[in-house]
Amino acid sequence: MTMCDNPGAEANHGPGDEQLTDYLPRNDLRRAGERARLPDGVGGIQLSHVTKQFLSDQPPAVKDFSLTVAEGEFTVLVGESGAGKSTVLRLVAGLESPDAGDIYVGGLWVNDVPVGRRGVQVIFQSLALWPHLKVLDEEHLSNISFPLKMRRWSVDRIRQRTRDVTERVGLQETLFGRKPGELSGGEGQRVALARAMVTDSNVYVMDEPLNSLDPINRMKMRSEVRRLHDEIGSTTLFVTHDMREALVLADQIAIMRAGSLVQVGTPDTLRNYPADPYVTELLNA
């Protein structure tokens, strides 16, 4: 599933031209005070002492969590079910609000910025493609082009952008007239990636997007996801419970347990210097 950043954008003003400062209401800037922006040159994703609790009689889903995903970096969150990985992703995307702590995207404090205005593209395991829309059509009321239609991009600009993106993700033109129910798992995944990329966002969060694929397609799409990340120079936060997947994809791996961060490091660092037996157990699983 991907989130459109600004449905009311002008026809000659695309998402790649906008800054997050355009989206932050004045009252939010005032409320944020000195937190409103990190120093110049600091981009990517930052979470600082973030806590999220859903039920008062239960432990927090995320507790005093701090993590930096540098601009252009591919970071993978790993942990067992219930560790809080998806909650962290939803907090970054704006689908949940933190009870404490600060979240920055592209150097801007975004705690109060609505989900559709963060410049963050989200891909879920379910893909959440619109079942009644084709992959791509000339009317531009399709899964891939609809976000641009909502932004009132010109027809020529939409056509050029969708052509570039579908070529980049390797989506065959013979699939354009199909609806999601007529696609294989790998084909649907490529459509979801194309829809996320079409808006020129530089920040992507992905919640176990490859889980529904068979082993062969999953291995192929791992390579594709990493290749696309490198091509566009995006900042990516990827959630998985599969350590082997994390080791293949990641520049940086963040291991979670019970809502807290256990260890952060490169794949080699984790292999050579595991912080505790839990990390070793995940590496050997």
HELIX and SHEET records of a PDB file:
HELIX    1   1 PRO A   15  ASP A   17  5                                   3    
HELIX    2   2 LEU A   20  ASP A   22  5                                   3    
HELIX    3   3 ARG A   26  ALA A   32  1                                   7    
HELIX    4   4 GLY A   33  ALA A   36  5                                   4    
HELIX    5   5 LYS A   85  ALA A   93  1                                   9    
HELIX    6   6 VAL A  115  ARG A  117  5                                   3    
HELIX    7   7 PHE A  146  MET A  150  1                                   5    
HELIX    8   8 VAL A  155  ARG A  168  1                                  14    
HELIX    9   9 GLU A  173  LEU A  175  5                                   3    
HELIX   10  10 PRO A  180  GLU A  182  5                                   3    
HELIX   11  11 GLY A  185  MET A  197  1                                  13    
HELIX   12  12 PRO A  215  ILE A  232  1                                  18    
HELIX   13  13 MET A  243  LEU A  249  1                                   7    
HELIX   14  14 PRO A  267  ASN A  272  1                                   6    
HELIX   15  15 PRO A  277  ASN A  284  1                                   8    
SHEET    1   A 4 VAL A  62  VAL A  69  0                                        
SHEET    2   A 4 ILE A  45  LYS A  52 -1                                        
SHEET    3   A 4 ALA A 100  VAL A 105 -1                                        
SHEET    4   A 4 LEU A 108  TRP A 109 -1                                        
SHEET    1   B 6 VAL A 120  PHE A 124  0                                        
SHEET    2   B 6 VAL A 203  ASP A 207  1                                        
SHEET    3   B 6 THR A 235  THR A 240  1                                        
SHEET    4   B 6 PHE A  74  VAL A  78  1                                        
SHEET    5   B 6 GLN A 252  ARG A 257  1                                        
SHEET    6   B 6 SER A 260  GLY A 265 -1                                        
END                                                                             
